[in-house]
Amino acid sequence: MEAILSEWVQKYHDFMKGADPRIYDYPLMQSPFLPGAILLGYVYFVLSLGPRIMANRKPFDLKPLMVVYNFSLVALSAYIVYEFLMSGWLTGYTWRCDPVDVSDKPMALRMVQVAWLFLFSKFIELLDTVFFVVRKKNSQITFLHIIHHSVLPWSWWWGVKFGPGGMGSFHAMINSLVHVIMYFYYGLSAAGPRFQKYLWWKKHMTAIQLIQFVLVSIHISQYYFMPSCDYQFPIFIHLIWIYGTVFFILFSNFWYQAYTKGRRLPKGSTVANGALHRNGKAKNGKYKEN
């Protein structure tokens, strides 16, 4: 048994030798165990510990905090988009087959930094679900929501660890751009009834999500038609394509059910981050923040 364990440990160390050394000193990037523990703790808190703690307590009123939180993520997401553009997508990338620049050039290091920042933002966004729990909005914590919030940080950890940049970073840039819009919507929603008149574009957020998945899938599909493409990590290409395709199907089904068939949905509900969120609802002409 000890020999088998030693062999697996050696295989792990050999595998990790292929990681990008430039990312090693960033927080959470020394090994997968700490981020893995955080994500497991997140799932345990959301599914078990949190609801038990809140069972006999009144929901927390977090409206001021929610306004600050959402608009802070707007600013962070906008900065991430800008950094992706300036570290490659507007300063040298072809928007086709763009390999990871593994050098220590300033632009390459800038791309490493923003790739890590995008990953770190995914851990910040775990608070979305934590806020649902302490506000006792458990109906909003869907299976899809939890899968999205836990799987994406985990898969992106490996992407940033081994290949920060290149064509694999396109979907991160687009996702951050969508988050600028979505967290702006949530910020207005959390700000109260006087901003209700500015929330008429809820339906269009689903369309924006669908456009996101189409763009990501089309961009990443180029890899399969460029036999000479020297992108170093094809496994990430396959995963991104699967991610874009699966979520396009899920969001298309939501659009069909909600806007084509007109099936009744919870008032004030919208799709974001791979899950159904309810940010506020109107009743008798009055607005109520959830």
C-alpha positions in Angstrom: 0.0 0.0 0.0 2.8 2.4 0.9 4.5 1.6 -2.4 1.3 2.4 -4.4 0.8 5.6 -2.5 4.4 6.6 -3.1 4.0 5.9 -6.8 0.9 8.1 -7.1 2.6 10.9 -5.2 5.5 10.7 -7.6 3.0 10.7 -10.6 1.4 13.8 -9.2 4.7 15.6 -8.8 5.7 14.6 -12.3 2.4 15.9 -13.7 2.7 19.2 -11.8 6.1 19.8 -13.3 4.3 20.8 -16.5 2.6 23.7 -14.7 3.4 27.3 -15.6 6.1 28.4 -13.2 5.1 32.1 -13.5 1.8 31.4 -11.7 3.3 29.6 -8.7 3.6 32.5 -6.3 0.0 33.7 -6.8 -2.5 33.0 -4.0 -4.2 29.6 -4.2 -1.9 28.4 -7.0 0.7 26.3 -5.1 -1.4 23.2 -5.3 -5.0 22.2 -6.1 -5.7 21.2 -2.5 -6.6 24.6 -1.0 -8.9 25.7 -3.8 -10.4 22.2 -3.8 -11.0 22.4 0.0 -12.6 25.9 -0.4 -15.0 24.6 -3.1 -15.9 21.5 -1.1 -16.5 23.7 1.9 -18.7 25.9 -0.2 -20.8 22.9 -1.3 -21.1 21.6 2.2 -22.1 25.1 3.6 -24.7 25.6 0.9 -26.3 22.2 1.0 -26.0 21.4 4.7 -24.3 23.6 7.2 -25.8 27.0 6.1 -29.4 25.9 6.0 -29.1 24.2 9.4 -27.5 27.4 10.9 -30.3 29.5 9.5 -33.2 27.1 10.2 -34.3 28.9 13.4 -33.0 32.3 12.5 -34.5 35.3 10.7 -33.1 36.0 7.3 -30.4 38.7 7.2 -31.2 42.0 5.6 -28.2 42.6 3.3 -29.5 45.2 1.0 -26.8 47.8 1.5 -24.1 45.1 1.3 -25.7 43.6 -1.8 -25.5 47.0 -3.6 -21.8 47.4 -2.7 -21.1 43.7 -3.6 -22.8 43.8 -7.0 -21.3 47.1 -8.1 -17.9 46.1 -6.9 -18.1 43.0 -9.2 -19.2 45.3 -12.0 -16.0 47.3 -11.5 -13.8 44.2 -11.1 -15.3 42.5 -14.2 -14.8 45.6 -16.3 -11.2 45.8 -15.2 -10.7 42.1 -16.1 -12.1 42.7 -19.6 -9.8 45.6 -20.0 -6.7 43.7 -18.9 -7.6 40.7 -21.2 -7.8 43.2 -24.1 -4.6 45.0 -23.3 -2.5 41.9 -22.5 -3.3 40.1 -25.8 -6.7 40.4 -27.4 -6.1 43.9 -28.8 -2.3 43.9 -28.7 -1.2 41.0 -30.8 -3.6 38.1 -30.7 -5.0 37.0 -34.0 -8.4 35.9 -32.6 -7.8 32.5 -34.2 -5.1 30.2 -33.1 -3.3 32.0 -30.3 -0.9 29.9 -28.3 0.0 30.7 -24.7 3.0 33.0 -24.6 5.2 31.3 -22.0 7.9 34.0 -22.0 8.6 36.6 -19.3 7.8 39.5 -21.6 5.7 42.2 -19.9 2.6 41.4 -22.0 2.9 37.7 -21.3 3.2 38.3 -17.6 0.2 40.7 -17.7 -1.9 37.9 -19.3 -0.8 35.6 -16.5 -1.9 38.2 -13.9 -5.4 38.8 -15.5 -5.9 35.0 -15.9 -5.3 34.6 -12.2 -7.6 37.6 -11.4 -10.4 36.0 -13.4 -10.0 32.8 -11.5 -9.9 34.7 -8.2 -13.1 36.5 -9.1 -14.8 33.1 -9.4 -14.0 32.4 -5.8 -15.4 35.8 -4.8 -18.6 35.0 -6.7 -19.2 32.0 -4.3 -20.7 34.7 -2.1 -23.7 34.8 -4.5 -24.8 31.6 -3.0 -23.7 32.3 0.6 -26.0 35.5 0.4 -28.9 33.3 -0.7 -28.4 31.0 2.3 -28.2 33.7 4.9 -31.1 35.6 3.4 -33.0 32.2 3.4 -33.6 32.3 -0.4 -33.1 28.6 -0.6 -35.4 28.2 -3.6 -32.9 30.1 -5.7 -30.1 27.6 -5.0 -30.6 25.2 -7.8 -28.5 22.2 -8.7 -27.4 24.0 -11.9 -26.3 27.1 -9.9 -24.2 25.0 -7.5 -22.6 23.0 -10.3 -21.7 26.2 -12.2 -20.2 28.0 -9.2 -18.2 25.0 -8.0 -17.1 23.4 -11.3 -16.0 26.6 -13.1 -13.4 27.7 -10.5 -12.1 24.1 -10.3 -11.7 23.7 -14.0 -10.2 27.2 -14.4 -7.7 26.6 -11.7 -6.1 23.9 -13.9 -6.4 26.2 -17.0 -4.6 29.0 -15.2 -2.1 26.7 -13.6 -1.0 25.2 -16.9 -2.0 27.6 -19.7 -2.7 31.2 -18.6 -3.6 32.9 -21.9 -3.8 32.1 -25.5 -7.1 31.2 -27.3 -8.3 29.4 -24.2 -8.7 32.8 -22.4 -11.3 34.1 -24.9 -14.3 32.7 -23.0 -13.0 34.2 -19.8 -12.9 37.6 -21.3 -16.4 37.2 -22.8 -17.7 35.8 -19.5 -16.3 38.8 -17.6 -18.0 41.2 -20.1 -21.3 39.5 -19.5 -20.8 39.8 -15.8 -20.4 43.6 -16.1 -23.9 43.7 -17.5 -25.4 41.1 -15.1 -24.0 42.4 -11.9 -25.0 45.9 -12.9 -28.6 44.6 -13.2 -28.3 42.9 -9.8 -26.9 46.1 -8.3 -29.9 48.1 -9.6 -32.3 45.4 -8.4 -30.8 45.5 -4.9 -30.9 49.3 -4.8 -34.7 49.3 -4.2 -38.0 50.3 -5.8 -36.9 53.6 -7.2 -34.7 51.7 -9.7 -37.4 49.3 -10.8 -38.1 51.4 -14.0 -34.6 50.7 -15.1 -35.0 46.9 -15.0 -37.1 46.5 -18.1 -34.3 44.7 -19.9 -34.4 41.4 -17.9 -35.4 39.4 -20.9 -32.4 40.7 -22.9 -29.9 39.3 -20.3 -30.9 35.8 -21.4 -30.2 36.8 -25.0 -26.8 38.2 -23.9 -26.0 34.9 -22.3 -27.0 33.0 -25.4 -24.8 35.2 -27.5 -21.9 34.6 -25.1 -22.1 30.8 -25.6 -22.4 31.2 -29.4 -19.3 33.4 -29.5 -17.3 31.1 -27.3 -18.3 27.9 -29.2 -17.6 29.5 -32.6 -14.2 30.9 -31.5 -13.0 27.7 -29.9 -14.3 25.5 -32.8 -11.7 27.1 -35.0 -9.2 24.8 -33.4 -10.7 21.8 -35.1 -10.3 23.3 -38.6 -6.8 24.5 -38.2 -4.5 21.4 -38.3 -1.4 23.6 -38.0 -2.6 25.3 -34.8 0.1 25.0 -32.1 -2.0 25.8 -29.1 -0.4 23.8 -26.3 -3.4 22.5 -24.3 -6.0 20.9 -26.5 -7.8 19.4 -23.5 -8.8 22.9 -22.5 -10.2 23.5 -26.0 -12.4 20.4 -25.7 -13.7 21.4 -22.2 -14.5 25.0 -23.3 -16.4 23.7 -26.3 -18.4 21.3 -24.2 -19.1 24.1 -21.7 -20.3 26.5 -24.3 -22.5 23.9 -26.1 -24.1 22.5 -22.9 -25.0 25.9 -21.5 -26.3 27.2 -24.8 -28.7 24.3 -24.8 -29.8 24.9 -21.2 -30.2 28.6 -21.7 -32.1 28.1 -25.0 -34.5 25.8 -23.2 -35.1 28.5 -20.6 -35.7 31.1 -23.3 -38.2 28.7 -25.0 -40.1 27.9 -21.9 -40.2 31.5 -20.6 -40.6 33.6 -23.7 -41.9 31.4 -26.5 -44.3 29.1 -24.7 -44.9 31.8 -22.1 -44.8 29.3 -19.2 -45.3 31.1 -15.9 -42.0 31.7 -14.1 -41.4 33.2 -10.6 -41.9 36.9 -10.9 -38.7 38.8 -11.2 -36.7 35.8 -12.1 -33.8 35.8 -14.6 -31.0 33.4 -15.6 -27.5 34.3 -14.6 -24.3 32.4 -14.0 -25.9 29.1 -15.0 -28.8 29.3 -12.6 -32.2 30.9 -12.0 -32.0 33.9 -9.8 -34.9 36.0 -8.4 -33.8 39.5 -7.7 -37.1 41.2 -7.0 -40.8 41.0 -7.7 -43.6 43.3 -8.3 -46.9 42.9 -6.5 -49.9 45.2 -6.8 -47.7 47.8 -8.5 -45.2 47.8 -5.7 -41.7 46.5 -5.9 -40.2 44.2 -3.3 -36.5 43.3 -3.2 -35.9 39.6 -2.5 
